[in-house]
Amino acid sequence: MAVNDYIDINLDDVPVQFDYTIDGIDFTFYLYYNEVNDSYYIDLFDENGVQIVNGEKLIYGYPLFGSINDPRLPLINIVPMDEQGNETEVSKLNFTNTVQLFIKDTDEDDTDANTGNSSDEGDDDTVSDNTAHADINDYGTDKSVGDE
């Protein structure tokens, strides 16, 4: 049984168009399958039938529409993932069986669906306090470059 909410889709009807209400706003999703690359895609329409997104590929562990900046998009994350962590991709064999489109609030813990780790865990984005070698580069020191 799923811990998170997900969008229930019947793959027997693909390509399929369905409505889904998010935060009181009706969106229309059009889901279709590409046999050549074994991938599913989604088009998204607003409540007036105006297309917002065309051909968004379902990529395991990545929120749909995550790279698109449009104020008409839903303020939630829709993430294709497997809650058991057994899958690594979305395919015809696993979509709606083990991989679902899970609904996650944008304020929820940002957890990597592939590893279960928080996005800050293991990141090496710290700045060293050791500045002893900060002025040295491949061409010499910052002080010597340009002093000709």
Number of C-alpha atoms within 10 A of each C-alpha: 4 10 7 10 12 18 13 10 16 10 15 7 10 13 15 15 15 10 14 13 11 13 9 7 11 16 23 21 19 18 22 19 18 12 10 6 8 11 17 21 18 22 17 21 20 18 13 9 11 11 14 17 17 12 13 16 18 24 18 22 23 17 20 20 20 13 8 11 8 10 8 12 17 17 13 17 19 24 23 26 29 25 18 11 13 11 18 16 18 23 19 15 10 14 22 20 10 16 25 23 24 22 17 18 12 12 9 9 11 14 14 15 22 17 11 12 13 13 13 11 9 8 8 7 7 6 6 7 7 7 8 7 8 11 11 14 10 5 8 10 13 12 9 11 11 7 6 4
